[in-house]
């Protein structure tokens, strides 16, 4: 028997202990190996070629995009040296130099890596400051790589500032963090900042394909796309998932293996679910959700995939060329394009909002499946609802008012007069109901609205609305009704008014909401443009001026004013039991009044 086939348990254990995960095995060693970070590579390449090498670099980005790897590659580039060939910093490193292997393995004496999460105090920074005085042992630069730098304390940051601003010529700092906002601006201003972006799904898919080919692992394109999507732009997360998938699939990885491993829903079934809820087929949608749940898909994941597909269809609607994305399956591409041609942006936006608000409910619910079903119910019932402008157009085209009553003269039919010259012109209003504003012709309220009005407070005059506002102590609304509203017509559930130029812009909305709150039913506030009616305050002023004019023209009052020079009529009050307002001030004949004191004899003589 061949010695290579006979392995002892110790050999097997040592072989297992020597296994390196894919994230470490395929870690980039040069800038050429990095994917998705072209802006960073270009900037550093130009800086090294022109000799503009900064004393400190700040690398930030989400997890797994290569911050620590970039720091090590940068440290290698700063100290790259090939005896007799290259003796200067460069990012072009075709072969290993004198220090490269030790730097990559993290054991070089002049490349100090420190985890700020476990070394947060000023004492740790003080050690670094003391060590910066000494030149490197063998390398060109002494490089300090501080990972998760945002974890340093305030005192540590302050202690580092002076050295960071004016370090010795042989010292370079490289910081890495996922929380750039927690780093003081005083530190950021002393560093060159590089934001490592998320890696595109297409780049990740190609990278994963290359690794699978090197590892001699067969994997479906759809499975690769699913891993790239689950990685969310992180190379380390994607490689960890691929490592797990290799163990799960045992040499042959299919899309079903990835679904079972990650608890994902079948992408085709997710598209079926999307089509069902969009066309309002609620029984089909609930059945699909239950089937996905039975095979192991989590309700939250199903709704997440549904929202992701909604976003995809919206993108395909706006940018059809995005269908060429390598991370998309053929079914997503073809069916997504077909749905994008049929669905409007308004429908897709409404579906997105419902799903977005439903996801936290599903995640926090004690019964996620039931919560997910309720989200689908809302989505299915809202799918066939027209948008407000579509509903208004349909109503106006059919000759129906916004309150549901038929328009005078019918919709598209001709009017009763004028020999078929069309419906007569009608006054236009701005109707407000429930906070929505739309232009609509004058119309009678619905019978249902009238029935509701009969059950609530009786508002038969405009003054009744003012009295209602006064009853509820809404002084601001009462004053606006009296001074800024031109009442035109009042019917149960509908009020037609005009507004003065100084009236609040949202007055109609506020009045509609208040009347609904006080009466218990909806009100339509129709605002006519350029109404010529008077406000209640203007009417009262006109009435008062007329009463004063009439009072001055009365012979008896005229005689009183003449008898008392400088006297003025301040107000005229109307007695409830008297028709003539002037008679209120005249005493009766049998009253004991000093007639001489009133000077009535002189009045009579003047009248004669």
C-alpha angles and dihedrals in degrees: 000000000000114000091225092061096050109075125173121223087255091056091048091050092049090049091053091046090053094055114117120204117242093250089063099033094055098036109142115257099186136030088254090064094055117101129207097010102095096138092056093047093048094049094048092045092055092043093052093046092052095040094245096139113161125219094232137027129196116205117191136171144110123301120295100014094115109268097142092038091052090050091054093046089049091050089050091050091050091053100033110143133165110184111244094004116051125022105159138071113281139156092217104091109161094165138023114277131204095284103025101096094048092047094049091049091048097239103107113127094220096047106075117191117194130182107220090198090071098029103051104139136093089248091066091049090047089058090052092049092050092048094051090072091070122076121239118277099229111341129082095244135024103229124197114201110193113187122202089012092175088075092071116111123248091254091051092052091049092048091052097050100085095045091044092054097046109018122167115274092252095055129086128179126210118185128190127192143159093203105057092165091065092059112095115250089234088066095042092053090060095052139066104241124216121185109207106210129213113275115250116250091238091055091047091050092053091047092050091048091054092051092048090052091052091047091047092236122149113222134166120245090236091054090052091050091050092052092048091051092047090051090062094211096314116124093198093051091048093049091048090053091047090050089052092046091053090055091045097048098040096218099329119069122191133180090254090057091055092048092052093044095049099031091241127159123246105268093219091052090050089056089049088052091050092051091048096053093042092056090043096246095148098171091054092047094051091047092053091048091051092049091051091048092051092056092052106270113142115234091231091053091048092054090044090054089046091053090046091053090047088055090048093053090048091052091048088051091054100031111024090179090069087078087084090073108131092218091066121092120230091252092051090049098049100037092040092055091048092052092045090059093052104040125070125226090247092058093046092047091051091050090049092052093050092049093044092054093042097054096072090047091054092046093051098038119108087222107040095181093056091047091050091050091053090052089053090049091055091045094049095048092046093047096079096038113111119234115253094259092046091050092049093049091049093049094048092046090052092048094248124134124233089257092056100254122125116264118247110267094016130267115284096352123105124264125258094251139041097051098283096317092146133263115324119259114272133200112263123226140182105239119205121193124161092348096307121119124206138156112250139155123256112277143169117257123254121268088241089056091050091051090051090048091054089057095052136053112319110244106181099148134037088242088063090063090051090049089050091052090049091049091055090045094240095150096171093054091045092054092046091051091051099042109024106033126082104202114216110162137355126199131158105286096001134078125183115201145155125223133221118238092254094054117118113266093233095043094114091053093049093047092049092052093046094049091049090050094048099040102031098234138079121277128202112213109198112195115201116207117237095003113186098205121114126249118244090255090052090049091052091049092051092047092049092049091049092049091050091049092049091047092052091051093054109106094225094050090043090055091049092052090048092049092052109043114210094025117136135196105242101176142352119218124195117219114223093229096045128075095199111062091204093061091065090080096046115095121226120255097250094049114113100241130153096246092184090056090058092050093228092151089063090046091055092049091050091048090051 
